[in-house]
């Protein structure tokens, strides 16, 4: 190790989880990063061998098709378009809202005993969801004072933490927030029970009251008495009951609702104001943010999204159309006009154009489950912000940068104003968001790998593995790039010769369908199950990868023998008696073979280090065979 250089273990923010080992080569100043959770380790008495088989794949996740909900007709009814998707706290229920004001709740299927006996992993059989309840949440209204039509479209759904046998959720359209109670009860039916008795009753008229039916004969004997009784059926019915209606508090359209961590208050945000509500009080709310200027001509930005901190009930953030995120603390003042922190990335004035402000507008902001990071989505990128650093994001992922040359077309068809959402995985290691052509992307924050998949009718076979997709630029497909590789030229020739299989998983940027878009996504709070809304269809996918990598990383470290010497490849063995020439040859092979599929990595420390992110080219990020060297 001393001959190679320096070896340093970087500990992640999770306790007892050593994720990366960094080797500093003193000869050329290169920096090589190994992800311990992605390597196969074999412990020997005198040496340690590391296989690079998993490095070649980059540790990419394998997504499988589970279900698709909705009709597969080409003609789509406007009212059937899904407008929001949300899992509840434990992931057993999944709620969707559409533009028709309806809410459909799906319940996770419970595995049978035979399925549990066949496999140890019960989650493999619990990726399917069935319809649990359907009800009409909002109706279309008309504001006669403002001559404004209020749509019934469901903008957001938020689940409350379960406290009893019933479930509660908040739903909102443009003006009104409603609290719904979802409960189960045994179905009851009123039936007639009959009994034949032969008895004489003196006062015959006293039996003719209520719902009791009496039949007698000519001799005055009672033959039959039928009494209606309530019988409970085996079938259980689910009913949705409106408990609260929070109305008449917003002048502009509501774009966000967020439940506080205290489970007693929530906030609703429109274009210019944010109101704080108590869950039990419907006739009063507190205005905590008001950015409306005295003169509306001076208005420069609007509120686009807002969310409470997952652990601190006094903190919340809201984003604006200028690409600014403001963190507010309600302990400072009742009206949070002055933010505690402001997160903004300064734009280069030389690259500013007509579309700069439009594409920098933030459409969604989400806290990580730990509460330390913020995930924001603008039109072209997904950015991760650390609450300890305000001047720039710590991570930036390009979603569809290939559309930068088509902003004029997107502006003409109003697609440039689409609002895409983003979602965190349960362990905060992955980020999910959508794109056009029914594409969605998953970003791995550890390996910096990105994968793009398609929600397609062609991939609806049970347990079918999704094939990654790639969007190619028009100049490559047309042969305008003279420096293209022979592999691309071969693929291009195959395409021209009619062999379209060469580009089966590649889509040209000119062939993207902008009417098919994935705006709403949701990640299961505990498992690797994702729900994606594609127009009027709801797709469910699952991942077989084990989420808990802490124990595996710990086992890798515990198997390390301090008396052994690291060997990163089976063909290269470093020993203490190796010659200097062998070391130099091994170092050159190490630099040529180690693959680093990441744009940058910032090691969590007690104090934050202002490290400038080094962005890798998009081709290097998407290609698993790209070698990237980081310099100090």
C-alpha positions in Angstrom: 0.0 0.0 0.0 2.8 2.4 0.8 4.4 1.7 -2.6 1.1 2.4 -4.4 0.3 5.6 -2.6 -2.3 6.5 0.0 -5.4 4.6 0.9 -8.3 6.3 2.6 -11.7 5.0 3.7 -14.6 7.5 3.4 -17.5 6.9 5.7 -21.0 7.8 4.5 -23.6 9.6 6.5 -25.1 6.3 7.6 -23.4 4.8 10.6 -21.3 1.7 10.1 -21.4 2.0 6.3 -18.0 2.4 4.6 -18.9 2.9 1.0 -15.8 4.0 -0.8 -12.1 3.4 -0.8 -9.9 6.0 -2.5 -6.4 5.2 -3.7 -4.1 8.1 -4.4 -1.4 7.3 -6.9 1.7 9.4 -6.0 3.2 8.9 -9.5 0.8 11.0 -11.5 -1.5 12.5 -8.9 -4.5 10.4 -10.1 -7.4 9.7 -7.9 -9.1 6.3 -8.2 -12.4 5.5 -6.4 -13.7 2.0 -5.6 -17.2 1.4 -4.5 -17.0 -1.4 -2.0 -20.6 -2.4 -2.2 -20.2 -3.1 -5.9 -17.1 -5.3 -5.7 -16.6 -9.0 -5.0 -14.0 -9.6 -2.3 -12.1 -12.8 -1.6 -10.0 -12.9 1.6 -6.7 -14.9 1.6 -3.9 -15.2 4.1 -1.3 -13.3 2.1 -3.3 -11.3 -0.5 -6.7 -9.9 -1.3 -8.3 -10.3 -4.8 -10.9 -8.0 -6.2 -13.0 -8.9 -9.1 -14.1 -6.2 -11.5 -17.1 -8.0 -12.9 -19.6 -5.8 -11.2 -17.7 -2.7 -12.1 -18.3 -3.4 -15.8 -22.0 -3.4 -15.3 -21.8 -0.3 -13.1 -24.2 -1.8 -10.5 -27.1 -0.9 -12.7 -30.6 -1.7 -11.3 -32.8 -4.2 -13.1 -36.4 -3.1 -13.3 -39.2 -5.6 -14.1 -42.7 -5.0 -15.2 -45.4 -5.7 -12.7 -48.7 -4.2 -13.7 -50.4 -1.6 -15.8 -53.8 0.0 -14.9 -56.1 1.7 -17.3 -57.4 1.2 -20.8 -55.1 0.7 -23.8 -57.2 2.6 -26.3 -55.5 5.0 -28.6 -58.2 7.7 -28.0 -57.7 9.1 -24.5 -60.5 10.8 -22.6 -59.4 14.1 -21.1 -61.0 13.2 -17.7 -59.1 9.9 -17.5 -55.6 11.5 -17.6 -53.8 10.9 -14.3 -52.8 14.1 -12.6 -51.1 12.8 -9.3 -49.7 9.6 -7.8 -49.0 9.0 -4.1 -48.1 6.1 -1.9 -49.2 6.1 1.7 -46.8 5.8 4.7 -46.2 2.1 4.6 -46.8 1.6 0.9 -49.8 -0.7 1.3 -52.1 1.8 -0.5 -51.5 3.8 -3.7 -53.8 6.7 -4.6 -54.2 8.3 -8.0 -56.1 11.4 -9.0 -57.2 12.3 -12.5 -58.5 15.4 -14.3 -62.1 14.2 -13.8 -61.9 14.8 -10.1 -61.9 11.1 -9.3 -59.5 9.3 -6.8 -58.7 5.6 -7.3 -57.0 3.8 -4.4 -55.1 0.6 -5.0 -54.3 -1.9 -2.2 -51.2 -4.1 -2.2 -52.0 -7.7 -2.8 -51.2 -10.0 0.1 -49.2 -13.2 -0.6 -50.8 -16.5 -0.1 -49.4 -19.2 2.2 -48.3 -21.3 -0.8 -46.4 -18.4 -2.3 -44.7 -17.7 1.1 -43.6 -21.3 1.3 -42.1 -21.3 -2.2 -39.9 -18.3 -1.6 -38.2 -16.5 1.3 -38.7 -13.1 -0.2 -42.3 -12.2 0.2 -41.9 -8.9 -1.6 -41.5 -10.7 -4.9 -45.1 -11.6 -4.7 -46.3 -8.3 -3.3 -45.7 -6.0 -6.2 -49.2 -6.1 -7.5 -52.0 -3.7 -6.5 -55.7 -4.2 -6.9 -58.5 -1.6 -6.8 -59.4 -0.8 -3.2 -61.8 2.2 -3.5 -63.0 4.7 -6.1 -64.8 7.9 -5.3 -65.5 11.4 -6.7 -63.4 13.9 -4.7 -64.1 17.2 -6.5 -66.8 18.5 -8.9 -66.5 21.3 -11.5 -67.6 24.6 -10.2 -68.0 28.2 -11.4 -67.0 31.3 -9.6 -69.7 33.8 -10.5 -67.9 36.7 -8.8 -64.8 36.3 -10.9 -66.5 34.6 -13.9 -64.0 31.8 -13.5 -64.5 28.1 -14.1 -62.9 25.9 -11.4 -61.8 22.5 -12.8 -62.4 19.3 -10.9 -58.8 18.1 -11.6 -57.0 16.7 -8.6 -53.7 18.5 -8.3 -52.2 16.8 -5.2 -52.9 13.9 -2.8 -51.2 13.6 0.6 -51.7 10.7 3.0 -52.0 11.2 6.8 -50.2 8.9 9.1 -52.5 6.1 10.2 -53.7 6.3 13.8 -56.6 3.8 13.8 -58.4 1.3 11.5 -59.3 4.1 9.0 -57.1 5.9 6.5 -57.1 9.6 5.9 -55.9 11.6 2.9 -55.9 15.2 1.7 -56.9 16.0 -1.8 -57.1 19.4 -3.6 -58.1 20.9 -6.8 -57.4 24.6 -7.8 -59.3 26.1 -5.0 -60.5 23.6 -2.3 -58.7 21.1 -0.1 -60.7 18.2 1.3 -60.0 15.7 4.1 -61.3 12.2 3.3 -61.7 9.2 5.6 -61.3 5.8 4.0 -62.7 3.0 6.2 -63.8 -0.6 5.8 -67.0 -2.1 7.1 -68.9 -5.4 6.7 -71.6 -5.2 4.1 -75.1 -5.3 5.6 -78.3 -6.5 4.0 -81.9 -6.4 5.3 -83.6 -9.7 4.8 -87.0 -11.1 5.9 -86.9 -14.0 8.4 -90.0 -16.1 8.6 -91.2 -18.5 11.3 -94.4 -20.7 11.3 -96.1 -20.7 14.6 -99.5 -22.0 15.5 -100.7 -20.0 18.3 -103.8 -18.0 19.0 -103.4 -14.4 19.9 -106.3 -12.5 21.5 -105.4 -9.0 20.5 -104.7 -9.4 16.7 -104.3 -5.7 15.9 -101.4 -5.3 18.3 -99.2 -7.3 15.9 -99.8 -5.0 13.0 -97.2 -2.4 13.8 -93.8 -1.5 12.5 -92.4 -3.7 9.8 -93.8 -6.9 11.2 -96.0 -8.8 8.7 -98.7 -11.0 10.1 -100.7 -13.6 8.2 -103.6 -15.4 9.8 -106.3 -17.7 8.7 -110.1 -17.4 9.0 -110.0 -19.0 12.5 -107.8 -16.3 14.0 -104.7 -18.5 14.2 -101.3 -16.8 13.3 -99.7 -18.8 10.5 -96.5 -16.7 9.6 -94.7 -13.8 11.3 -92.0 -12.1 9.1 -89.6 -9.8 10.9 -86.8 -7.9 8.9 -83.4 -8.4 10.4 -79.9 -7.0 9.5 -77.5 -9.7 8.4 -73.7 -9.0 8.0 -72.3 -10.3 4.8 -68.8 -11.8 4.4 -68.0 -9.1 1.8 -66.3 -5.9 3.0 -67.1 -2.6 1.4 -64.9 0.4 1.5 -66.4 3.8 1.8 -64.9 7.3 1.5 -66.4 9.9 3.8 -65.6 13.7 3.5 -64.6 14.9 7.0 -63.3 18.5 6.4 -63.5 21.0 3.6 -60.9 23.8 3.5 -62.1 26.4 1.1 -62.2 30.2 0.4 -58.6 30.8 1.3 -56.9 31.0 -2.1 -57.3 33.6 -4.8 -55.0 31.8 -7.2 -54.6 28.2 -8.2 -53.3 25.8 -5.5 -50.2 23.9 -6.8 -49.0 22.2 -3.6 -50.1 20.8 -0.3 -47.8 19.4 2.3 -48.5 17.7 5.6 -46.4 18.7 8.6 -44.4 16.2 10.6 -46.6 16.9 13.6 -49.6 15.4 11.7 -51.8 18.2 12.9 -51.1 21.0 10.5 -50.6 21.3 6.7 -49.9 24.0 4.2 -51.4 24.8 0.9 -49.6 27.0 -1.7 -50.8 28.9 -4.7 -48.9 31.2 -7.1 -48.4 34.0 -4.6 -49.3 32.8 -1.1 -48.9 29.9 1.3 -51.4 29.2 4.0 -51.1 27.2 7.2 -54.1 25.1 8.3 -55.0 23.0 11.3 -56.4 19.7 10.4 -59.4 20.2 12.7 -60.2 23.9 11.8 -61.8 24.7 8.5 -62.8 28.3 8.8 -59.4 29.8 9.7 -55.9 29.7 8.2 -52.7 31.6 8.7 -50.9 33.3 5.9 -47.2 32.4 6.3 -45.8 33.5 2.9 -47.1 36.4 0.7 -45.0 37.5 -2.3 -47.8 39.5 -3.9 -46.4 43.0 -4.7 -48.5 46.1 -4.2 -48.3 46.7 -7.9 -48.9 43.5 -10.0 -46.8 45.0 -12.8 -43.8 44.5 -10.5 -44.4 40.8 -10.2 -41.2 38.9 -11.2 -41.8 35.4 -9.9 -44.4 33.0 -8.6 -44.4 30.1 -6.2 -44.2 26.7 -8.0 -43.9 24.1 -5.2 -43.7 23.9 -1.4 -43.0 21.2 1.2 -42.5 20.7 4.9 -39.3 19.3 6.4 -39.9 15.5 7.2 -38.6 15.9 10.8 -38.5 19.5 11.8 -42.1 20.9 12.0 -41.0 24.5 11.9 -39.0 24.3 8.6 -40.4 24.3 5.1 -39.2 25.2 1.6 -40.8 26.7 -1.4 -39.5 27.1 -4.9 -40.1 29.9 -7.5 -40.3 30.3 -11.2 -36.8 32.0 -11.2 -35.1 28.8 -10.0 -34.7 29.9 -6.4 -35.4 27.7 -3.4 -36.1 29.4 -0.1 -35.9 27.7 3.3 -38.1 29.3 6.0 -38.2 28.9 9.7 -41.6 29.7 11.3 -39.9 30.3 14.7 -38.4 33.5 13.3 -41.6 35.3 12.4 -45.3 34.6 11.8 -45.0 35.9 8.2 -42.0 34.3 6.6 -41.2 37.0 4.1 -37.5 36.8 4.9 -36.1 33.3 4.3 -33.6 31.7 6.6 -31.6 30.3 3.6 -31.8 30.8 -0.1 -30.5 28.3 -2.6 -29.6 29.6 -6.0 -27.2 28.7 -8.7 -25.9 31.7 -10.6 -26.2 31.5 -14.3 -23.4 32.4 -16.7 -24.5 35.7 -18.4 -22.8 34.6 -21.6 -25.2 31.6 -22.0 -28.4 33.4 -21.1 -31.0 33.5 -23.8 -34.8 33.9 -24.2 -35.6 30.5 -22.8 -33.2 30.6 -19.8 -35.7 31.8 -17.3 -38.4 29.4 -18.5 -36.3 26.3 -18.3 -34.8 27.3 -14.9 -38.3 27.4 -13.3 -38.5 24.7 -10.7 -41.5 22.4 -11.1 -41.0 20.2 -8.0 -39.1 20.2 -4.8 -38.7 17.3 -2.4 -36.9 16.7 0.9 -34.9 13.5 1.3 -36.1 11.1 3.9 -33.2 12.1 6.1 -34.0 15.7 5.7 -30.5 16.8 4.8 -30.9 17.1 1.0 -33.3 18.8 -1.3 -34.2 17.4 -4.8 -35.4 20.0 -7.3 -36.6 19.4 -10.9 -36.5 22.1 -13.6 -37.2 21.5 -17.2 -33.8 19.9 -18.2 -32.1 18.8 -15.0 -32.5 17.3 -11.6 -30.4 18.9 -8.9 -29.6 17.8 -5.3 -28.9 20.5 -2.8 -27.3 20.2 0.6 -28.9 22.3 3.3 -25.4 23.3 4.4 -24.4 24.8 1.0 -26.5 27.4 -0.7 -24.4 28.7 -3.6 -24.7 25.7 -5.8 -26.1 22.1 -5.9 -23.9 19.2 -4.9 -25.3 17.0 -7.6 -26.7 17.8 -11.1 -28.2 15.2 -13.4 -29.2 15.9 -16.9 -32.6 14.4 -17.8 -33.1 15.4 -21.5 -30.3 17.8 -22.4 -30.7 16.6 -26.0 -33.8 18.8 -26.2 -31.8 22.0 -25.7 -31.7 22.6 -29.5 -35.4 22.1 -29.7 -36.6 24.7 -27.3 -38.2 26.8 -30.0 -40.4 23.8 -31.0 -41.2 23.1 -27.4 -42.2 26.7 -26.8 -44.5 26.7 -29.8 -46.4 23.6 -28.6 -46.4 24.8 -24.9 -44.4 21.7 -23.9 -41.7 23.9 -22.4 -44.2 24.7 -19.6 -44.7 21.1 -18.5 -44.2 20.5 -14.8 -42.2 17.3 -14.1 -42.0 15.7 -10.7 -39.2 13.9 -9.0 -39.1 11.2 -6.3 -36.6 9.8 -3.8 -36.0 6.2 -3.2 -36.6 4.8 0.3 -32.8 4.9 1.1 -32.2 8.3 -0.6 -29.7 6.7 -3.0 -31.8 6.9 -6.1 -33.8 9.7 -7.8 -36.7 9.1 -10.2 -38.2 11.5 -12.7 -40.0 11.5 -16.1 -39.4 12.7 -19.6 -41.1 12.6 -23.0 -41.9 9.7 -25.2 -43.1 7.9 -22.0 -39.5 7.7 -20.9 -38.5 7.8 -17.2 -35.0 8.0 -15.7 -33.5 6.6 -12.6 -30.2 8.2 -11.2 -27.9 6.3 -8.8 -26.3 8.8 -6.5 -23.5 6.5 -5.5 -22.3 5.3 -8.9 -23.7 8.3 -10.7 -25.2 5.9 -13.2 -28.4 6.9 -15.1 -30.8 4.6 -16.7 -33.7 5.4 -19.0 -36.7 3.1 -19.5 -39.9 3.3 -21.4 -43.5 2.7 -20.3 -44.7 0.8 -23.4 -47.4 -1.6 -24.2 -44.8 -3.9 -25.8 -43.2 -4.5 -22.4 -46.3 -5.6 -20.5 -45.5 -9.3 -20.0 -45.5 -10.5 -16.4 -42.0 -10.3 -14.8 -40.5 -8.9 -18.0 -37.2 -7.1 -17.6 -37.1 -3.6 -18.9 -34.5 -2.8 -21.5 -32.7 0.5 -21.1 -33.3 3.1 -23.8 -31.1 5.8 -25.3 -31.9 8.9 -27.3 -29.4 9.6 -30.1 -28.7 13.0 -31.6 -29.9 13.8 -35.1 -26.4 14.6 -36.5 -25.1 11.1 -35.5 -28.0 9.3 -37.2 -27.6 11.4 -40.3 -23.8 10.7 -40.5 -22.9 14.4 -40.0 -20.3 13.6 -37.4 -17.1 12.7 -39.1 -15.4 11.6 -35.9 -17.9 8.9 -35.0 -16.6 5.5 -34.0 -16.7 2.5 -36.4 -19.3 0.9 -34.1 -21.7 3.8 -34.8 -20.9 3.7 -38.5 -21.7 0.0 -38.5 -25.0 0.6 -36.7 -25.8 3.4 -39.1 -25.1 1.2 -42.1 -27.3 -1.6 -40.7 -30.1 0.9 -40.2 -29.7 2.1 -43.8 -29.7 -1.5 -45.0 -33.0 -2.2 -43.3 -31.6 -3.9 -40.2 -33.5 -1.9 -37.6 -32.6 -4.2 -34.7 -29.3 -2.4 -34.4 -31.2 0.6 -33.1 -34.0 -1.2 -31.3 -33.2 0.4 -28.0 -32.2 3.7 -29.5 -34.6 6.5 -30.4 -33.7 9.5 -32.5 -34.4 12.9 -30.9 -36.4 13.9 -34.0 -38.8 10.9 -33.4 -39.8 11.7 -29.9 -43.5 12.0 -29.2 -44.1 15.0 -27.0 -47.7 14.1 -26.5 -46.6 11.1 -24.4 -45.0 12.4 -21.3 -44.4 11.2 -17.7 -45.0 14.0 -15.3 -46.0 12.2 -12.1 -44.0 9.5 -10.4 -43.9 8.0 -6.9 -41.4 5.6 -5.2 -42.5 3.1 -2.6 -41.5 4.3 0.9 -39.9 1.0 1.8 -39.4 -1.2 -1.2 -38.1 -0.9 -4.7 -41.5 -0.5 -6.3 -42.3 2.6 -8.4 -45.6 3.9 -9.8 -45.5 5.9 -12.9 -48.4 7.8 -14.5 -48.3 7.8 -18.3 -51.3 9.8 -19.6 -54.3 7.6 -18.6 -52.3 4.5 -17.6 -50.6 3.6 -14.3 -47.5 1.5 -14.6 -45.9 -0.4 -11.7 -42.4 -1.7 -11.8 -40.2 -3.4 -9.2 -36.5 -4.0 -8.7 -35.1 -7.3 -7.3 -32.0 -5.5 -5.9 -31.5 -5.6 -2.2 -31.8 -2.1 -0.8 -29.8 -2.8 2.4 -26.2 -2.5 1.4 -24.9 -1.6 4.8 -24.5 -5.1 6.0 -22.9 -6.2 2.8 -20.4 -3.3 2.9 -19.6 -4.2 6.5 -19.0 -7.8 5.6 -16.6 -6.7 2.9 -14.6 -4.6 5.3 -14.6 -7.3 8.0 -13.1 -9.8 5.6 -10.1 -7.6 4.9 -6.9 -9.0 6.2 -4.5 -6.3 7.4 -1.5 -8.5 6.6 -2.6 -8.9 3.0 -1.9 -6.6 0.1 -4.7 -5.3 -2.2 -4.9 -6.7 -5.7 -7.6 -5.0 -7.8 -7.5 -7.6 -10.6 -6.9 -11.3 -10.6 -4.1 -11.0 -13.2 -2.2 -8.4 -11.1 -0.7 -9.3 -7.7 1.0 -6.7 -5.6 3.3 -8.0 -2.9 5.8 -6.3 -0.6 8.7 -7.9 -2.5 7.6 -6.7 -5.9 10.0 -4.8 -8.0 9.6 -1.2 -8.9 9.0 -2.1 -12.5 6.2 -4.4 -11.6 4.6 -1.7 -9.5 4.8 0.8 -12.4 3.3 -1.7 -14.8 0.5 -2.5 -12.3 -0.2 1.2 -11.8 -0.5 1.7 -15.5 -2.9 -1.2 -15.8 -4.8 0.1 -12.8 -5.3 3.5 -14.4 -6.3 1.9 -17.7 -8.8 -0.6 -16.4 -10.5 0.8 -13.4 -13.8 2.3 -14.4 -15.3 5.2 -12.6 -18.9 5.6 -13.7 -19.5 8.8 -11.8 -19.4 12.5 -12.4 -18.1 13.4 -9.0 -18.3 12.2 -5.3 -18.3 14.4 -2.3 -17.3 12.6 0.9 -19.6 13.5 3.9 -17.7 15.2 6.7 -18.5 16.9 9.8 -18.1 20.3 8.1 -19.1 20.8 4.5 -16.3 21.1 1.9 -16.9 23.5 -1.0 -15.9 21.1 -3.7 -16.6 22.1 -7.2 -18.5 19.3 -9.0 -16.7 17.9 -12.0 -19.3 17.1 -14.6 -18.6 14.2 -16.9 -19.8 14.3 -20.5 -23.2 12.7 -21.1 -21.6 10.0 -23.2 -19.3 9.0 -20.4 -22.2 8.8 -17.9 -24.3 6.6 -20.0 -21.6 4.3 -21.3 -20.4 1.7 -18.8 -17.1 1.3 -20.6 -15.9 4.9 -20.1 -12.8 5.6 -18.0 -12.8 8.8 -16.1 -9.9 10.1 -14.1 -10.3 12.6 -11.3 -7.4 14.9 -10.5 -6.9 16.8 -7.3 
